[in-house]
Amino acid sequence: MSGTAVRLSDVLESLRPADHGWTAAIPEDWAQGRTTFGGLQVALMVRAMRGVLGAQAALPLRSVQTTFVAALPAGSEIELRAELLRTGRTASHARCDLWHAGSVACTAVGLFGDPRPSKVTLDIPRPDAPSSPDQLQDLPYVPGITPAFIQHMQLRWTIGAWPHRHYHEPRSLIYARLRDADCRAEDALIALADSIPTPALSMLPKPAPASSLNWMLEILGDPAQLDPRRWSLIGTDVRAGADGYLSQTSVLWGPNEHAFSVSHQSVAIFG
């Protein structure tokens, strides 16, 4: 990571109260093509939503539904406007709009909920990985080629291939870890869950852009139980694609082999 890079935890801690909510500045090193890394956008909005939960602010995050409305250039000043939608006995709903240059760039609805007694406890089995992370190489950060935010991540493929390698199937299994060892577990989970490129890019023989249009992140259990200093494992499958739109699902397993999240995304691909 370059000496001028700003850690995820420092970007999130830079949120400041404003007339209609909060403001923050997006550093250049969190760019993802023409926009800002989606995991950072969502982490910022979850922070803002917690700011309107009042006495329920410590509730664990259970899910967040996000639509990426427009490109958000890195290096921009942003405004976050959050509102509490409803507080129930065990769950609260909030929403947040992320504004840039007078328009909404991203919008999200978060569900925060206390644990409740249930006899139904299921987990998603962690697949066997062909290699350990120590046997693999990081996807390198190459300025102008790989997205700038990659310098904040360690991504190591154990199934699949780096983008643009003409791989034979739209599937990947990737070890992932943040370089920011001081990041909160919830923030790290959001960032890691969105960190991997669509496996469809690995099937292409040459570079082509792709962009997430929306993202449904379901949290399984308490994110505070994730150890962000150790390797997580993310499995992703592109289930279908037509007319330049992909449907894909990812599962993130923590170091203890528990599945912490399931992600569903609509992705636009231009190649």
C-alpha positions in Angstrom: 0.0 0.0 0.0 1.4 3.4 -1.0 2.4 5.9 1.6 -0.3 8.3 0.6 -3.1 5.7 0.9 -5.8 6.3 3.5 -6.9 3.2 5.5 -10.6 2.2 5.5 -10.9 2.8 9.2 -9.5 6.4 8.8 -12.0 7.1 6.0 -14.9 6.0 8.1 -13.7 7.9 11.1 -13.6 11.1 9.0 -17.4 11.3 8.9 -18.5 14.7 10.2 -22.0 15.9 11.2 -23.6 18.4 8.8 -26.9 20.2 8.5 -28.7 17.3 6.9 -26.6 14.4 8.1 -22.9 13.8 7.6 -20.1 14.7 5.2 -16.9 12.9 4.2 -14.2 13.1 1.6 -13.5 10.0 -0.6 -9.7 9.6 -1.1 -8.4 8.9 -4.6 -6.9 5.6 -3.6 -10.5 4.1 -3.1 -11.3 4.4 -6.8 -12.9 1.5 -8.6 -12.8 2.5 -12.3 -15.0 5.6 -12.8 -16.6 5.3 -9.3 -15.7 4.6 -5.7 -15.3 1.1 -4.3 -18.9 0.0 -3.4 -17.9 -1.6 -0.1 -16.6 1.8 1.1 -19.8 3.5 0.0 -22.0 0.9 1.9 -19.7 1.0 5.0 -20.1 4.8 5.1 -23.9 4.5 4.8 -24.2 1.9 7.5 -22.2 4.2 9.8 -24.7 7.0 9.0 -27.7 4.7 9.6 -26.3 3.8 13.0 -26.3 7.5 13.7 -30.1 7.7 13.5 -30.9 4.5 15.4 -30.7 6.2 18.8 -30.9 3.7 21.7 -30.7 0.9 19.1 -27.4 2.0 17.6 -25.5 -1.1 18.9 -27.9 -3.6 17.2 -26.0 -6.0 14.9 -26.4 -5.4 11.2 -28.5 -8.2 9.6 -28.9 -7.1 6.0 -28.4 -4.1 3.7 -29.9 -3.5 0.3 -28.0 -1.1 -1.9 -28.6 0.4 -5.3 -25.6 2.1 -7.0 -27.5 4.9 -8.8 -24.6 6.8 -10.5 -20.8 6.8 -10.6 -19.2 8.4 -7.6 -15.8 9.7 -8.5 -13.0 9.1 -5.9 -11.6 12.4 -4.6 -15.1 13.8 -4.1 -16.9 15.4 -1.2 -20.0 13.5 -0.3 -23.1 14.0 1.9 -25.0 11.2 3.7 -28.6 11.7 4.7 -30.0 8.9 6.9 -33.5 8.4 8.4 -35.0 5.9 10.8 -37.9 4.1 9.1 -39.2 1.9 12.0 -38.2 0.5 15.3 -39.8 -2.7 16.5 -39.3 -4.9 19.5 -36.2 -6.6 18.1 -35.5 -5.0 14.7 -35.0 -1.5 13.3 -35.0 -0.4 9.7 -33.1 2.7 8.5 -32.2 4.1 5.1 -29.5 6.3 3.7 -28.9 8.3 0.6 -25.4 9.2 -0.5 -25.3 12.5 -2.3 -22.6 13.9 -4.7 -22.8 17.1 -6.7 -26.5 17.6 -5.9 -27.7 14.2 -6.9 -28.1 10.8 -5.2 -25.3 8.5 -6.2 -26.2 5.5 -4.0 -29.1 4.5 -1.7 -29.4 1.8 0.9 -31.8 0.3 3.4 -30.4 -1.4 6.5 -31.9 -3.9 8.9 -30.5 -4.1 12.4 -31.7 -6.7 14.8 -31.2 -8.3 18.2 -30.7 -12.0 18.4 -33.9 -13.9 19.1 -34.5 -17.5 20.4 -34.9 -20.1 17.6 -34.5 -23.8 17.2 -33.5 -23.3 13.5 -29.7 -23.0 13.3 -28.1 -23.7 9.9 -24.8 -22.9 8.4 -23.4 -23.0 4.9 -20.6 -25.5 4.7 -17.2 -24.1 3.8 -15.8 -25.7 0.7 -12.4 -27.4 0.7 -9.9 -25.1 -0.8 -7.2 -26.7 -3.1 -4.5 -24.4 -1.6 -3.7 -22.5 1.6 -3.3 -18.7 1.3 0.4 -19.1 2.1 0.9 -21.0 -1.2 -0.7 -18.3 -3.3 0.1 -14.8 -4.6 -1.8 -11.5 -4.1 -3.5 -9.9 -7.0 -1.0 -7.1 -7.6 -1.9 -3.5 -7.6 -0.8 -2.1 -10.9 -1.7 1.7 -11.2 -3.8 2.3 -14.3 -4.6 -1.4 -14.7 -6.1 -2.8 -11.5 -8.6 -0.6 -9.4 -6.9 1.7 -7.0 -8.8 0.2 -4.0 -7.0 -3.1 -4.6 -4.0 -1.7 -2.7 -6.0 -1.9 0.5 -6.8 -5.7 0.0 -5.0 -9.0 -0.2 -6.9 -11.3 -2.7 -5.5 -14.7 -3.5 -7.3 -17.1 -5.9 -7.4 -20.8 -5.0 -10.1 -21.6 -7.6 -10.5 -19.5 -10.7 -8.1 -17.0 -12.2 -7.2 -13.3 -12.1 -9.3 -11.2 -14.4 -8.8 -11.4 -18.2 -7.2 -14.9 -18.2 -9.7 -16.7 -20.4 -10.8 -19.0 -17.5 -13.2 -21.7 -18.4 -16.0 -21.1 -15.9 -17.7 -18.2 -14.0 -16.7 -19.4 -10.6 -14.1 -18.3 -8.1 -12.9 -19.2 -4.5 -10.7 -16.4 -3.2 -8.9 -15.8 0.1 -9.4 -12.2 1.2 -7.9 -10.0 3.9 -7.8 -6.2 4.6 -4.4 -4.6 5.0 -6.0 -2.4 7.7 -5.5 -4.4 10.9 -7.4 -1.8 13.0 -10.6 -1.9 11.0 -13.8 -2.8 12.9 -15.2 -6.3 12.2 -18.5 -5.0 10.7 -16.7 -2.5 8.4 -14.2 -5.2 7.4 -17.0 -7.7 6.6 -18.8 -5.1 4.3 -15.6 -4.2 2.5 -14.4 -7.8 2.1 -17.8 -9.0 0.9 -17.6 -6.6 -2.0 -13.9 -6.8 -2.7 -13.7 -9.6 -5.3 -14.2 -9.0 -9.1 -16.9 -10.8 -10.9 -15.7 -14.2 -12.1 -17.1 -13.4 -15.5 -14.1 -11.0 -16.0 -11.8 -14.0 -15.6 -13.5 -15.7 -18.6 -12.6 -12.8 -20.9 -9.3 -12.8 -22.9 -8.8 -9.0 -22.6 -9.8 -6.2 -20.3 -13.4 -5.0 -20.2 -15.3 -2.9 -17.6 -17.9 -4.3 -15.2 -20.0 -2.5 -12.6 -22.3 -3.5 -9.8 -25.8 -2.1 -10.2 -27.2 -3.3 -6.9 -26.1 -5.4 -3.9 -28.0 -7.4 -1.4 -25.8 -8.3 1.6 -27.3 -10.8 4.1 -25.4 -11.1 7.4 -25.4 -14.5 9.1 -24.8 -14.1 12.8 -23.0 -11.2 14.5 -20.3 -9.5 12.4 -18.4 -8.7 15.6 -17.3 -12.4 15.6 -15.3 -12.0 12.5 -11.6 -11.7 12.9 -10.5 -9.2 10.2 -6.8 -9.8 10.8 -7.0 -13.4 9.5 -8.0 -14.8 6.1 -11.6 -15.0 5.0 -12.7 -17.2 2.1 -15.1 -15.9 -0.6 -16.9 -18.2 -3.0 -18.7 -16.6 -6.0 -20.8 -18.1 -8.8 -22.2 -16.2 -11.7 -25.6 -18.0 -12.0 -26.9 -16.4 -15.3 -26.1 -13.7 -17.8 -27.9 -12.0 -20.7 -27.8 -8.7 -22.6 -24.7 -7.6 -20.6 -26.3 -8.2 -17.2 -25.1 -10.8 -14.8 -26.7 -12.4 -11.7 -24.2 -13.7 -9.1 -24.1 -14.9 -5.6 -21.2 -14.9 -3.1 -20.6 -16.5 0.3 -18.0 -15.2 2.8 -16.6 -17.7 5.3 -14.6 -16.4 8.3 -11.4 -17.9 9.6 -13.5 -20.1 11.9 -15.2 -21.6 8.8 -18.6 -19.9 9.7 -20.4 -18.3 6.8 -20.7 -14.7 7.8 -22.5 -13.3 4.7 -24.3 -14.1 1.5 -24.3 -11.5 -1.3 -26.5 -11.2 -4.4 -25.5 -8.8 -7.1 -26.7 -7.6 -10.5 -23.6 -6.7 -12.5 -23.3 -4.9 -15.8 -20.5 -6.2 -18.0 -19.2 -4.5 -21.2 -17.4 -7.3 -22.9 
